[in-house]
Amino acid sequence: MTHPVGHGLILAAPTSGSGKTTITLGLLRALSRRGVQVRGAKSGPDYIDPRFHEAACGEPCFNLDAWAMPPAQLASLAAGAGLLLIEGAMGLFDGAPPDGKGATADLAHHLGLPVVLIVDAGHMAQSVAPLVSGFANFSSRTNICGIILNRVGSDRHERMLRKALEPLGLPVLGALHRQGDLAHPSRHLGLVQASERNDLQAYLDRAGRAVEEAVDLDLLVQLAGPIAAPARGLKNTPPPAQNIAVASDQAFAFAYPHQLKSWRDQGAGISFFSPLADQAPPKADLIILPGGYPELYAGRLASNNQFLDGMNKASQTSDIYGECGGYMTLGRGLVDAEGTHHKMIGLLDLETSFAKRKLSLGYRKLSAQSGPFRGTHMGHEFHYATTLRAGGPALFQAEDAEGAELPPMGLRKGRVSGSFAHIIQTVLPLR
């Protein structure tokens, strides 16, 4: 099989839960095993799926966020040799309120790439035709070039589906029959992380075999469209510090690779340490505790004295910043889902709890006048924690995706700051 250079496809679906992730992983594994130069990307804010993409094909995976990132940045991140498979988020046209900005369809339009529609056909037969027709004809900006049917019940069911779709003239690239062993374990923020699956490679091999048996891979590659070269003169946001230490393990895994790469490309030094391994942070100008799942490891973190003491000592000489899980860890204490209180670092006057879950979700426009991330940023919030106590000045002024003012977010105290928000892209840095 020959493969195009600098070509791509969007893998989207009518709804969440249609099997996009499983099929994307299967395609990445199957194509890479065939010798195709292939890499993955993920539409929208997501920390978990991209790490599965990397494991499936061995290539770095970036997030492409059409709400938070300008078109020039999207093109720059998408550029590269080989075949790029971009996994969509939610339904094809689902984005931020009020008008769906940032949807997978927007990303397809900005990059000029065709869309393969993945349809969960498990509970339909002939009705698949009007569903696909509606999506294919809804917007002139979206080019649906083919269909993959998922969760097909039998050979007879597959024949019915293919017959119903024939008048539309769209190629059916394949039909995956129901396979229970391809289901992902999940938790409240989505899938279990790739690093937590001991059977990861075996699972990816199963997904790859299932997709290779069911999908016309040669035709899929042929349908890919060219990725336009990024515009020259794209200006990257300056790094927040010259030497940056980032916590990185199963408790603190939610750092965006595109940010770290941008900082490195501009000469910043990036080092890593593991709070779960009881490592103190290395000497740095800025220490970042990203988001993750500290609530699952709160007991271990509370007893890791080298980490706790190291963070307290570092606060005298370094800026410290925490996002979501990292923000909670900077507080005085965290109550886990079972109601057990765990002492945290204590650098912020903050107490949080998972005993009573409350969903906070959405894009955020953030502005800060102090701390390491001064300026205006596009970000998002996604967590189930509740705040029991928060004392001190706020870090960010915040708006939602519709421009409505939100209560100030986060805390700051001396050289320490943080919030529940995750920064995706800095719009206007202050220096």
NUKOLLUM-813244 format. One record per residue (C-alpha): residue in one letter; x, y, z. Coordinates in steps of 0.05 Angstrom, whole numbers, plus 5000, padded with zeros to 4 digits. Each point is the difference from the previous one (the first is absolute). Example, Ala and Ser with C-alpha at 12.3 -4.5 7.8 and 13.67 -1.06 7.14 Angstrom:
A524649105156 S502750694987 
This chain:
M500050005000 T502650694983 H498550565048 P499150754986 V504750525029 G496750555040 H492949734993 G494649925052 L493049775018 I495150195055 L496649415035 A493450265027 A493249735021 P492850245009 T500549935076 S504749845057 G500749275016 S499949774928 G506849665005 K504550554971 T505749865047 T500149254991 I499850054924 T505250554998 L504749585043 G498849404956 L501550394937 L506350305029 R502549315022 A498049644936 L503050534954 S506550065039 R500749244998 R499350044924 G505750494997 V495850624987 Q502950635031 V494150195043 R498750445060 G494050215041 A497050645026 K494050165043 S494850544990 G498550425061 P502449985072 D501949295019 Y505849735040 I498549254996 D498649804928 P506550304973 R504349555043 F496349404971 H501450274931 E507450045014 A500149295027 A496349754938 C504750284948 G506350235036 E499350724978 P498650635042 C492850235003 F497750725007 N493350315017 L496950434945 D494950465033 A496050424951 W496950415056 A506450195036 M505250004944 P500450464939 P500049674932 A507450134990 Q501749615062 L495449434981 A503549954932 S506950035033 L498449435048 A496749584945 A505850094951 G504849424990 A501749414956 G495649394993 L492749885015 L496650385057 L493749695030 I496250515044 E495149715049 G494050465009 A496550185065 M492649895017 G495650054938 L502750294935 F496450675009 D500150045076 G504150585028 A499850565050 P493650395012 P496450364971 D501649814928 G504649395004 K506650374989 G505949535006 A496349384976 T503649464961 A496650284938 D503450675012 L506749655005 A498749634935 H498350674966 H506250365026 L504649434978 G496249864935 L499749255016 P494649494982 V496049645053 V498849255010 L493549925038 I500049445052 V492849775011 D497749585059 A495149564962 G498549535058 H492750225007 M498150184929 A499349704931 Q497250404940 S499750625044 V507550064992 A498950324931 P496250635021 L504750085059 V506249994956 S496650424946 G498350535051 F507250055024 A502849994930 N495550564975 F499550435062 S505850474985 S503550174935 R506350125040 T500449275021 N502249454951 I497949315024 C503949524955 G498249325029 I496749605055 I502249485050 L494449615032 N501149785072 R496749505047 V496749624943 G496149405026 S500949484945 D501749894926 R492650084984 H499850665039 E506050244961 R496849844933 M493850395021 L504150605020 R504250004936 K493749934957 A496750595034 L506250444989 E501149834927 P495750574972 L504250525037 G506249844958 L504650045060 P505049425007 V499049555060 L507349885020 G498349445048 A495549715052 L502449785069 H495749495034 R498650025075 Q506249805040 G499550075076 D507449915011 L501450684967 A496250405052 H504150495041 P499650035077 S498150705021 R499450465060 H496850675013 L504550414954 G499849494943 L504549424983 V505049695047 Q506950284981 A504449624951 S505549945052 E495249645047 R498449434952 N504649405009 D496849694939 L500850624956 Q504149704944 A495749374996 Y493850434998 L502850444944 D501949374961 R492849745007 A497250674976 G504950014942 R498249304978 A492550145005 V500650634958 E504649684948 E495149444990 A494050474994 V502450634965 D502850124930 L506450335023 D502550144929 L493750394983 L500350375066 V507150244986 Q498050204929 L494450445027 A504650425043 G500750734980 P506350434998 I501850405061 A501550724981 A506850275020 P499650465061 A500650744989 R506850305012 G501450465058 L495749645052 K501950315066 N500549545060 T498350235069 P506450115041 P501249475053 P497850195071 A507149885026 Q506849794976 N500649375042 I493549625013 A499049385042 V493649614986 A497049455044 S498849394958 D497149335021 Q493249655005 A497550535049 F502450604959 A499549814927 F495850564970 A505350454968 Y498850214927 P505849764955 H499150594953 Q501650485057 L506249625022 K502549964928 S498950744989 W503950185063 R505749534981 D500250284929 Q501050695029 G505849785043 A496849855067 G502749415040 I494749495020 S501349485055 F495349505032 F499049705069 S495249515031 P496150185063 L497549285004 A507249755003 D501250505057 Q504650434959 A501350725020 P499650494942 P506650174965 K502650705004 A496150434951 D497250694989 L493049724995 I497049365028 I493549754968 L495349495031 P495449824941 G493149695006 G498949265007 Y497149535053 P503350205067 E493549795035 L501449284982 Y506950045031 A498750505056 G502249525055 R506749884967 L501150734985 A498450195072 S505649545025 N505350194949 N504050465044 Q505750134951 F495050264949 L496150415052 D506250305032 G503250134933 M493950394976 N499850425063 K507550164994 A499350164926 S494550505014 Q505250465030 T504150064936 S495649774942 D493250164971 I495149425009 Y493749904958 G494749465004 E494349824952 C493849625023 G502949395036 G506550375010 Y496250595029 M496549555049 T506649695021 L502850705015 G494450095051 R499649805073 G495849384991 L496149554953 V494049575017 D499749384956 A493649664973 E499549565063 G500050625045 T507149925026 H503950655011 H507250014976 K505050555017 M503050324939 I505850494990 G496750595034 L502850564957 L493050264985 D494250105049 L495749504963 E495849395019 T496749584946 S495649385000 F497749434955 A495249735052 K494450414969 R501250034925 K498150624960 L501650064926 S503450634975 L500949984925 G501350484944 Y504750454962 R502850605038 K503250664980 L504850185056 S503750645018 A505550075053 Q503950615022 S504949605043 G503249325005 P504149634947 F494250024949 R498450734998 G495850204940 T493949734965 H499149264986 M495149524968 G498849405045 H495049505026 E497349715064 F497949285013 H499649715070 Y495349725052 A503350305062 T496650485047 T503550565037 L499149985075 R504450605015 A503950494958 G503450585035 G504050554966 P500050414936 A497749674935 L504849864943 F495650074938 Q494250424977 A495849524958 E494749974946 D496449404971 A499749834925 E494150484990 G503750585031 A496050005066 E504050215060 L501549455050 P502350065072 P507550115006 M503949354998 G505749715040 L504550285053 R506850335007 K504550075060 G507050274993 R503549614945 V494749455000 S493750004956 G495149554966 S492949864979 F495349464975 A501050254928 H504649694949 I503450494953 I499949794927 Q502650624966 T502550685021 V496850564960 L503550615029 P505949925048 L501950575047 R507350155009 
